[in-house]
């Protein structure tokens, strides 16, 4: 009797204590109420969050203002693509937008019926695939090469030499290549000195796309390794030591440790590169347009510039630029979806 009554009295006392303190009863409803109370308790109001983060918010205001003024406000100018825009209808080019006549989809119909537009699209995609195949893997290989260098001083000197061409303007880059591969360049002079006929690769339309890719590799490949080196710096040295103790050689350590560490970064940069497929270099190609002709150097950016600035057909050029932006957005979304299917995060999460 005594054994059966004591636990019952303790259980009743505990139940009464819970009831007196206002605890919810056992069961699914009680657990749900507890979770909701915890979620509400951890939520912070807008005003307290602003007071807590006001310093960071004030620091980001200049960047947000620049983004709005130079990125989002100009997007409103795409309305010109549906007009026969004439900036001389008013003393103010912005006011001229409201005074220009509407043409609907006429500019887009002219673009799709223009063979020069489709030729520019073809050249753009050819250059993009060449740069994707020949240029994109080079920063990865350079990052792996520099990461394998043991001496810090040698690594620093190699990085500085590779970074330096990034700070050169395209005018200087084209001039350097002209002095090497041009008709009066070093290679042509050396061939003539030995009795051979000189060559001028800078004016050859057939190899122009490879020449443009080589210029891009020389200028920006060293700068592109920064992101990959940062990813490699986050890999724990213990992984390499453990793999070496298990008998893994240098190539196996690179295949099973280094490359998996670079995989998320490679997927992210690949998505961004695919989204930027229609932008293959405006200034670089414009500087060499007269040397090889528009048949080899005309891409979408130079096509928009030629029709919008030189011919002053602003509505036509705006329509071409709008098409380029919409296609680029579609490429980003498609590439990001493929990255998700491959198990990578991409530009944004699901």
ABEGO torsion letter per residue (X at the ends): XAAAAAAAAAAAAAAAAAAAAGBBBBEAAAAAAAAAAAAAAABBBAAAAAAAAAAAAAAAAAAAAAAAAAAAAAAAAAAAAABBBBAAABABAAAAAAABBBAEAAAAAAAAABAAAAAAAAAAAAAAAAAAAAAAAAAAAAAAAAAABABAAAAAAAAAAAAAAAABBAAAAAAAAAAAABAABAAAAAAAAAGBBBBBAAABAAAAAAAAAAAAAAAAAAAAAAAAAAAAAABBAAAAAAAAAAGBBAAAAAAAAAAAAAAAAAAAAAAAAAAAAABAEAAAAAAAAAAAEAAAABBAAAAAAAAAAAAGBAAAAAAAAAAAAAAAAAAAAAAAAAAAAAGBAEABBX
